[in-house]
Amino acid sequence: MKNQKNLKRQKLRNNEYYQMQDIQDRLYLQSSKGTKFTHLMEIITSEKNILLAYRNIKKNRGSNTKGVDGKNISHLANLEPDTLIKLVQTKLKNYFPNKVRRVEIPKDNGKTRPLGIPTIMDRLIQQCILQVLEPICEAKFHKHSYGFRPLRSTKHAISRAYSLAQKNNLHYVVDVDIKGFFDNINHGKLIKQLWTLGIRDKSLIAVISKMLKAEIENIGIPDKGTPQGGILSPLLANVVLNEFDWWINSQWEKFPTKKTYSTTKNSEVQKYRALKTTKLKEVFIVRYADDFKLFCRNHQDAVKIFEASKQWLKNRLHLEASKEKSKIVNLRKNYSYFLGIKLKVHKKGKNGAKNISTKWVVKSHVQEKALNKIKTNVRKHITNIQKPKKSIGLAIDLYNSFVMGIHNYYNCATNCNIDMAKLSNQTRTKIFVRLKSRRVNKSDKLPDYIKKVYGKSEMLRIIGDKPLLPLSYVQHSKLTNFSQASIYNPIDREKIHNTQKVADYKIIKYLIENPIQGQSTEYNDNRISLYIGQLGKCFVTNEELTVGNMEVHHAIPKSQGGNDSYNNLIYITKDVHKLIHATQLETVNKYLNLISVGKDTIELINGCRKLANNFEICL
């Protein structure tokens, strides 16, 4: 299973495959220089952008979820590329969104969270808009907002919080919880904020306004809010709170001074030292979506910032802070909760003979709420292994995937090993007794990645021939400093991503610009993935594929129930393709003489012929 980081990098590759990266880079650069954009719909409705949007949404978990029209991604997949492109272009000429399906998602506290699911066509259109708006907005977003942004994650936000508490000694945290943030976004204010960011294409503004007013099933037309579940909603949420980010920034970091300071790190330090001699309130923000923290040096400043922030959110953004959940936390005495982690600071070490504590360090744990949720899921997985719905092997794989995901996320907590050990003790009996697992012996063969990470654990167990990963075996992974790089800056991008070198980009460009007529969008999009996945070589002969000598073969023919999915397609040369489908012995011998045939090659060819209900070739 791909993790979030890999998915984000894959989207970057997708931009390159469809030659949209240069366009996005240009939008980012222009936005950073203050350009006003008045013709964005031309880019949004371009063929490449629409096909890229399809590619980006098709592997989303929600792509198979049906909207009010009962359609999902398969409806779009079966359309020919030209048909899909014209359908999107036509719809955007006089756009009117379909109803949004409403689903109530259960929360841990017994309440529910409303989820809005647009139709698959509306989701595709939102993705088309997102791909154009994102680089424009990225150039204007504050550097310390981390939610739903390219190449940023929860760990980056947590790392920043650790740094402010430990390195900067900012031990007073202002927690402001916004009541029903997504449901209370002011539409008029949001449109003005988009306009301020330079998005001045009136046709696009009209489309976004209609999206915000899309009728919600069994509810009606909303007068505020943006539905959670919409592809565009996270970006719009960041647009709303971006103004707050910069307001906080202006209170300290970017407060105008008579003396001009350069942008070097040393100059920033000098500026902060000068600001500390004033009566200004020292404050820094860390934000992930609508979850944010304001770090202050003392309680007096924290109180002032707390009240000012609540008032500013109410007056400027029409958002109310929760009285119950909003508070000031002294990290020296109490924990502050952030993204599933609870953190505080404690004294470490003495300053020689003076016997004075000199350093405060962060101490963090997995939040109790998160631990309870993990415990519940672990028990469900164990029950599924004991009584598998499909196969025990699949059930174990799902459990292992869950454990690795938990470890990868929560290893940023300094005491994650203690938390996971306690959790393991609470579920150990169920694992050992119910599953009747045994210890790993030297003779047991383990996958390399499991041996590397979990091989030294005495708690690693085996069920049959499948390893069962230990919940307790996790160590704190020190968070590294986050480089403020952007995927829309070519120089930055080179540091974080190597462009595809294993396949010929000229051929990729050819595949994009020359779709196979009469074939589906899914088929034509998978041609690109297939070519890259096979490293530009024939599946059977390992020969280099070239324009004019490369054909897609359906492993299971469509006439026999096959489809255009990636797993049912292979790229092969023309001669190999003819050999697979040849029914006459004379034709078989003809093409056998044209290709280099070995034992392995014949096995692959016969495997393909068998699936095509053809007779086996014997040498």
C-alpha positions in Angstrom: 0.0 0.0 0.0 1.3 3.4 -1.0 1.8 5.8 1.9 0.8 9.5 1.7 4.3 10.6 0.8 4.5 8.3 -2.2 1.0 9.3 -3.4 2.1 13.0 -3.3 5.2 12.1 -5.3 3.2 10.2 -7.8 1.0 13.2 -8.3 4.1 15.1 -9.1 5.1 12.5 -11.7 1.6 12.7 -13.2 2.1 16.5 -13.7 5.2 15.7 -15.6 3.7 12.9 -17.7 0.9 15.2 -18.9 3.2 18.2 -19.4 1.3 20.3 -16.9 4.3 20.9 -14.6 5.7 23.8 -16.6 2.3 25.5 -16.7 1.9 25.1 -12.9 5.5 26.4 -12.4 4.7 29.5 -14.5 1.4 30.1 -12.5 3.4 29.8 -9.2 6.1 32.2 -10.4 3.6 34.7 -11.7 1.5 34.5 -8.5 4.6 35.1 -6.3 5.2 38.3 -8.3 1.6 39.5 -7.8 0.1 38.7 -11.2 -3.7 39.0 -11.5 -5.1 35.9 -13.4 -8.1 36.6 -15.7 -8.0 33.7 -18.1 -7.7 30.6 -16.0 -10.6 28.7 -17.5 -8.6 28.2 -20.7 -6.1 26.2 -18.7 -8.7 24.4 -16.6 -10.6 23.2 -19.7 -7.5 22.2 -21.6 -7.2 18.5 -22.8 -4.1 17.8 -20.8 -5.5 19.2 -17.6 -8.7 17.2 -17.9 -6.9 13.9 -18.5 -4.5 14.7 -15.7 -7.5 15.3 -13.4 -8.9 11.9 -14.3 -5.5 10.2 -13.6 -5.3 11.9 -10.2 -8.7 11.0 -9.0 -9.1 7.5 -10.3 -6.9 5.9 -7.6 -8.4 7.9 -4.7 -10.2 5.7 -2.2 -13.4 7.8 -2.7 -13.4 7.4 -6.5 -15.6 4.3 -6.2 -18.1 6.1 -4.0 -21.3 6.9 -5.8 -22.9 10.3 -5.8 -26.6 11.1 -6.0 -26.6 10.0 -9.7 -25.4 6.5 -8.7 -22.2 6.8 -10.8 -18.6 6.4 -9.8 -15.2 6.4 -11.5 -16.0 3.4 -13.7 -18.5 5.6 -15.6 -15.8 8.0 -16.6 -13.3 5.2 -17.2 -15.4 3.7 -19.9 -15.7 6.9 -21.9 -13.3 7.6 -24.8 -10.8 10.4 -24.0 -12.3 12.8 -26.6 -15.8 12.2 -25.2 -14.7 12.8 -21.6 -12.9 16.0 -22.6 -15.8 17.4 -24.5 -18.2 16.5 -21.7 -16.2 18.5 -19.1 -15.7 21.4 -21.5 -19.4 21.5 -22.3 -20.5 21.3 -18.7 -18.1 24.2 -17.7 -19.6 26.5 -20.4 -22.8 26.7 -18.4 -21.9 25.0 -15.1 -24.5 23.9 -12.7 -23.5 21.3 -10.1 -25.6 18.3 -9.2 -26.9 17.7 -5.7 -24.3 16.7 -3.1 -25.0 13.3 -1.4 -24.9 13.7 2.4 -23.4 10.9 4.6 -23.0 10.9 8.4 -19.7 9.5 9.5 -19.6 8.3 13.2 -17.1 10.0 15.5 -15.3 8.6 18.6 -17.5 10.6 20.9 -20.7 9.0 19.6 -21.6 12.0 17.5 -21.4 12.1 13.7 -19.6 14.2 11.1 -21.4 15.2 7.9 -19.6 14.3 4.7 -20.7 15.8 1.4 -20.1 13.6 -1.7 -20.5 15.4 -5.1 -21.1 13.4 -8.2 -18.1 11.8 -9.9 -18.3 14.4 -12.7 -18.4 17.3 -10.2 -15.4 15.7 -8.5 -13.5 15.6 -11.8 -14.3 19.2 -12.4 -13.1 20.2 -8.9 -9.9 18.3 -9.6 -9.4 20.3 -12.8 -9.8 23.5 -10.9 -7.6 22.4 -8.0 -4.7 21.7 -10.4 -4.7 25.3 -11.6 -5.6 27.1 -8.4 -3.1 25.2 -6.2 0.2 26.7 -7.6 -1.4 30.2 -7.5 -2.4 29.8 -3.9 0.8 28.0 -2.8 2.8 31.1 -3.7 0.7 33.1 -1.3 0.3 30.7 1.6 2.1 31.1 4.9 5.1 28.8 5.3 3.9 27.3 8.6 0.6 26.0 7.4 1.0 22.3 6.7 -2.4 20.7 6.0 -3.5 19.5 2.6 -0.5 21.0 0.9 2.0 19.4 -1.5 5.0 17.7 0.2 3.8 18.7 3.7 2.5 16.4 6.4 1.4 16.2 10.0 5.0 15.3 11.0 6.2 18.6 9.6 3.6 20.4 11.7 4.6 18.4 14.8 8.3 19.0 14.2 7.7 22.8 14.1 5.7 22.6 17.3 8.6 20.7 19.0 11.1 23.2 17.7 9.2 26.2 19.1 8.7 24.6 22.5 12.3 23.2 22.8 14.6 25.4 20.9 12.7 28.7 21.2 11.5 28.1 24.8 8.0 29.2 23.9 6.1 27.3 26.6 2.7 28.9 26.6 0.3 27.6 23.9 -2.9 29.1 22.8 -5.3 26.5 21.5 -8.3 27.9 19.6 -10.9 25.4 18.4 -13.2 26.8 15.7 -16.8 25.6 16.0 -17.8 23.6 12.9 -15.2 25.2 10.7 -16.0 23.6 7.4 -19.7 24.1 7.9 -19.4 27.8 8.8 -17.1 29.2 6.1 -18.6 32.5 4.8 -19.1 32.3 1.1 -18.8 36.0 0.4 -15.6 36.3 2.4 -14.1 33.3 0.7 -14.8 34.8 -2.8 -13.2 38.1 -1.7 -10.1 36.2 -0.5 -9.7 34.4 -3.8 -10.0 37.7 -5.6 -7.3 39.1 -3.2 -5.0 36.2 -4.1 -5.1 37.3 -7.7 -7.8 34.9 -9.0 -9.8 37.3 -11.1 -11.3 35.1 -13.8 -15.0 35.9 -13.4 -16.1 32.7 -15.1 -14.1 30.6 -12.7 -15.3 32.7 -9.7 -18.9 32.0 -10.9 -18.2 28.3 -11.1 -16.7 28.2 -7.6 -19.7 30.2 -6.2 -22.1 27.7 -7.8 -20.1 24.8 -6.2 -20.4 26.4 -2.8 -24.2 26.7 -3.3 -24.7 23.2 -4.6 -27.8 21.7 -3.1 -27.2 19.1 -0.3 -29.5 16.1 -0.4 -32.3 16.3 2.1 -30.9 19.5 3.4 -31.3 22.2 0.8 -29.1 25.0 -0.6 -26.4 26.0 1.9 -25.8 29.7 2.7 -22.4 29.0 4.2 -19.8 26.3 4.5 -18.0 24.0 2.1 -18.7 20.2 2.2 -16.1 17.9 3.7 -15.6 15.4 1.0 -15.3 17.8 -1.9 -11.9 17.7 -3.6 -11.6 21.5 -3.7 -12.7 22.0 0.0 -9.3 21.6 1.7 -7.7 24.2 -0.6 -10.6 26.6 0.0 -10.3 26.0 3.7 -6.6 27.0 3.5 -7.5 30.1 1.6 -9.9 31.1 4.4 -7.4 30.7 7.2 -4.4 32.0 5.2 -5.5 35.5 6.1 -5.3 34.5 9.8 -1.9 33.0 9.3 -0.5 36.3 8.0 -2.3 38.4 10.6 -0.5 36.4 13.3 2.7 36.7 11.3 2.4 40.5 11.2 2.1 40.6 15.0 5.7 39.5 15.5 7.7 37.8 12.8 7.0 40.3 10.0 6.3 43.3 12.2 7.5 46.4 10.3 10.6 48.0 11.8 12.4 51.3 11.0 15.6 49.4 10.5 15.7 47.2 7.4 16.9 43.6 8.1 18.1 41.3 5.4 16.5 37.8 4.9 19.5 35.9 6.3 19.1 33.7 9.4 21.5 35.9 11.5 19.5 39.0 10.5 16.3 37.4 11.7 17.9 36.7 15.0 19.0 40.3 15.3 15.5 41.5 14.4 13.9 39.2 17.1 16.4 40.5 19.7 15.4 44.0 18.9 11.6 43.2 18.9 12.0 41.6 22.4 12.9 45.0 23.8 9.5 46.3 22.8 6.1 45.7 24.3 5.0 43.6 21.3 3.6 40.1 21.9 5.9 37.4 20.7 3.9 34.7 18.9 4.4 32.0 16.3 1.7 29.9 14.5 1.7 26.3 13.5 -1.4 25.2 11.6 -2.7 22.0 10.1 -6.0 22.7 8.4 -8.3 24.1 11.1 -6.1 22.7 13.9 -3.6 25.3 14.9 -1.5 26.4 17.9 -0.1 29.8 18.8 3.2 29.7 20.8 4.0 32.5 23.2 6.8 33.3 25.7 4.8 34.2 28.7 1.3 33.9 30.1 0.5 37.6 29.8 1.2 37.5 26.1 -0.8 34.3 25.7 -3.9 35.9 27.3 -3.7 38.9 25.0 -3.2 36.8 21.9 -6.0 34.4 23.0 -8.6 37.1 23.2 -7.3 39.0 20.1 -7.4 35.8 18.0 -11.0 34.9 19.0 -12.1 38.5 18.2 -10.3 38.6 14.9 -11.7 35.3 13.7 -15.2 36.4 14.6 -15.0 39.9 13.1 -12.9 39.1 10.0 -13.9 35.5 9.1 -17.2 35.2 10.9 -16.0 32.1 12.8 -16.7 31.3 16.4 -14.2 29.8 18.8 -15.4 27.0 21.1 -15.5 28.1 24.7 -15.1 24.5 26.0 -12.2 23.5 23.8 -10.3 26.8 23.4 -7.7 27.4 26.2 -4.2 28.4 27.2 -1.8 25.7 28.1 1.4 26.0 30.1 3.7 23.3 28.6 5.8 23.1 31.8 2.8 21.9 33.7 0.3 20.4 31.3 0.1 18.6 28.0 -1.1 20.2 24.8 -2.8 18.0 22.2 -1.9 18.2 18.5 -2.7 15.8 15.6 -2.9 12.7 17.8 0.2 13.7 19.9 0.3 15.2 23.4 3.4 17.2 24.3 4.8 19.1 27.2 8.3 20.2 28.3 10.5 19.2 31.2 13.8 20.2 32.6 16.9 18.4 31.6 20.4 18.6 33.0 22.2 21.0 35.4 24.5 23.9 34.6 27.6 22.7 36.4 28.3 23.8 39.9 25.6 26.5 39.7 23.0 23.8 40.0 20.6 25.6 37.7 18.5 23.8 35.2 19.4 25.1 31.7 17.3 23.3 29.2 13.7 22.4 28.6 13.1 19.4 26.3 9.9 18.1 24.7 8.3 15.1 26.2 5.5 13.6 24.0 3.1 10.7 24.0 0.4 9.2 21.8 -2.8 10.8 22.8 -5.2 8.7 24.9 -8.0 9.1 22.4 -5.7 7.8 19.6 -4.6 4.8 21.8 -8.1 3.8 22.4 -8.9 3.9 18.7 -5.8 1.8 18.0 -6.7 -0.7 20.6 -10.2 -1.1 19.1 -8.8 -1.6 15.6 -6.2 -4.1 16.8 -8.9 -6.3 18.4 -10.9 -6.1 15.2 -7.9 -7.2 13.1 -7.2 -10.1 15.5 -10.8 -11.3 15.3 -10.6 -11.1 11.5 -7.4 -13.2 11.5 -9.1 -15.7 13.8 -12.2 -15.8 11.7 -11.1 -14.4 8.3 -13.8 -13.1 5.9 -11.7 -14.2 2.9 -8.3 -15.7 3.6 -6.1 -15.7 6.7 -3.1 -14.5 4.7 -5.0 -11.4 3.5 -6.2 -10.8 7.1 -2.6 -10.9 8.4 -1.4 -8.6 5.6 -4.1 -6.1 6.6 -3.0 -6.3 10.2 0.6 -5.8 9.4 -0.2 -2.9 7.1 -2.1 -1.3 10.0 0.7 -1.8 12.5 3.3 -0.4 10.1 1.1 2.6 9.5 0.7 3.2 13.2 4.4 2.9 13.8 5.3 5.3 10.9 2.9 8.0 12.2 3.4 7.8 15.9 7.1 7.2 16.1 7.4 11.0 16.2 6.3 10.9 19.9 9.3 10.7 22.1 7.7 8.1 24.3 5.9 6.1 21.6 7.7 2.9 22.7 6.2 3.2 26.2 2.7 3.8 24.8 2.9 1.0 22.3 4.3 -1.4 25.0 1.3 -0.7 27.3 -1.1 -1.2 24.3 0.6 -4.4 23.4 0.2 -5.7 26.9 -3.5 -5.1 26.7 -3.8 -7.1 23.5 -1.0 -9.7 23.9 -3.2 -12.4 25.5 -5.7 -12.2 22.6 -2.9 -12.5 20.1 -1.1 -15.4 21.8 -4.0 -17.4 22.9 -6.6 -16.9 20.2 -4.3 -17.0 17.3 -2.0 -19.7 18.6 1.0 -18.0 17.1 4.6 -19.2 17.6 8.0 -17.5 18.0 10.1 -16.9 14.9 12.8 -19.5 14.3 16.0 -19.0 12.3 14.6 -21.3 9.7 11.6 -19.1 9.1 11.8 -17.0 5.9 10.9 -13.4 6.4 10.4 -10.7 3.8 13.5 -8.4 3.6 11.6 -5.3 4.8 10.2 -7.1 7.8 13.6 -8.7 8.7 15.2 -5.2 8.4 12.8 -3.4 10.7 11.3 -6.0 13.0 13.8 -8.9 12.7 15.5 -8.3 16.1 12.2 -8.2 18.0 11.5 -11.1 20.4 7.8 -10.4 20.0 7.7 -11.2 16.3 5.3 -14.1 15.8 4.5 -16.5 13.0 1.0 -17.9 12.0 1.6 -20.6 9.5 4.2 -19.1 7.3 3.1 -15.5 7.8 4.8 -13.1 10.2 2.7 -11.1 12.6 4.3 -7.8 13.4 4.7 -6.8 17.1 2.8 -3.7 18.1 5.3 -2.9 20.8 8.4 -2.8 18.6 8.7 0.8 17.7 11.3 3.5 18.5 11.2 7.2 18.5 12.3 8.7 15.2 13.8 12.1 15.5 12.1 14.7 13.4 14.4 16.5 11.0 14.1 20.2 10.1 11.6 20.8 7.3 12.9 22.4 4.2 10.5 25.0 2.9 10.6 23.7 -0.7 7.9 23.9 -3.3 7.0 21.4 -6.0 6.3 24.4 -8.3 9.9 25.7 -8.1 12.1 23.7 -10.5 15.2 24.2 -8.3 13.4 23.0 -5.2 11.9 20.2 -7.1 15.2 18.8 -8.2 16.1 18.3 -4.5 13.0 16.3 -3.7 12.2 14.5 -6.9 14.1 13.0 -9.7 12.3 13.2 -13.0 11.6 9.9 -14.7 14.7 8.7 -16.4 13.9 5.0 -17.0 11.5 5.7 -19.8 11.7 7.9 -22.8 9.7 11.1 -22.3 9.3 11.5 -26.1 7.3 8.3 -26.1 5.3 9.3 -23.1 4.4 12.5 -24.9 3.5 10.5 -28.0 1.2 8.3 -26.0 -0.6 11.3 -24.4 -1.0 13.1 -27.7 -2.1 10.0 -29.7 -4.8 8.1 -27.8 -6.1 5.0 -29.4 -9.5 5.9 -30.9 -12.4 3.7 -29.9 -10.7 2.8 -26.6 -11.6 4.0 -23.1 -10.0 6.8 -21.1 -8.9 4.1 -18.6 -7.2 2.1 -21.4 -5.4 5.2 -22.8 -4.3 6.4 -19.3 -3.0 3.0 -18.4 -0.9 2.9 -21.5 1.3 5.6 -19.9 1.6 3.8 -16.5 2.2 0.5 -18.3 5.1 1.9 -20.4 6.7 3.4 -17.3 6.1 0.4 -15.2 7.8 -1.9 -17.7 10.7 0.5 -18.0 9.9 1.0 -21.7 10.6 -2.6 -22.5 8.5 -5.5 -24.0 7.0 -7.7 -21.2 8.0 -10.9 -23.1 11.3 -10.2 -24.8 12.6 -7.3 -22.8 13.2 -5.5 -26.1 13.1 -1.7 -26.1 9.7 -0.5 -27.2 9.5 2.1 -29.9 6.8 4.2 -31.6 5.4 1.9 -34.3 6.6 -1.3 -32.5 4.6 -1.3 -29.3 1.1 -2.7 -28.7 -1.1 -3.1 -25.6 -2.3 -6.7 -25.0 -5.3 -7.6 -22.8 -4.1 -10.6 -20.7 -7.8 -11.7 -20.4 -9.5 -10.7 -23.7 -12.5 -8.4 -23.4 -14.5 -11.1 -25.2 -13.9 -13.3 -22.2 -14.7 -10.8 -19.5 -11.4 -8.9 -19.4 -11.3 -5.1 -18.8 -9.0 -2.1 -19.3 -7.5 -2.2 -15.8 -3.8 -1.8 -15.3 -3.4 -5.4 -14.1 -5.0 -6.8 -17.2 -2.7 -5.0 -19.7 0.9 -5.6 -20.9 3.0 -3.8 -23.4 4.6 -6.0 -26.1 6.1 -5.7 -29.6 4.0 -6.2 -32.7 5.5 -9.6 -33.5 5.0 -11.0 -30.0 1.4 -9.7 -30.1 0.7 -11.6 -33.4 2.4 -14.7 -32.0 0.1 -14.7 -28.9 -3.0 -14.5 -31.0 -1.9 -16.8 -33.9 -4.1 -19.8 -34.3 -2.4 -21.4 -37.4 0.8 -23.4 -36.9 2.3 -21.8 -40.0 1.8 -18.3 -38.5 3.2 -19.4 -35.2 6.4 -20.7 -36.8 6.7 -17.5 -38.9 6.8 -15.3 -35.8 8.9 -17.6 -33.7 11.6 -17.1 -36.3 11.3 -13.4 -36.1 11.9 -13.1 -32.3 14.6 -14.3 -30.0 13.0 -17.4 -28.3 14.3 -19.0 -25.1 12.8 -21.1 -22.4 11.6 -18.2 -20.3 10.3 -16.4 -23.4 8.2 -19.4 -24.4 6.8 -19.7 -20.9 5.6 -16.1 -20.9 4.1 -16.5 -24.4 2.3 -19.7 -23.5 1.0 -18.1 -20.4 -0.5 -15.3 -22.5 -1.8 -17.7 -25.1 -3.5 -19.9 -22.4 -5.4 -16.8 -21.0 -6.4 -16.1 -24.6 -7.7 -19.7 -24.9 -5.0 -20.6 -27.5 -3.0 -23.8 -27.8 0.5 -24.2 -26.2 3.6 -23.8 -28.3 6.2 -26.6 -28.0 9.7 -26.2 -29.2 
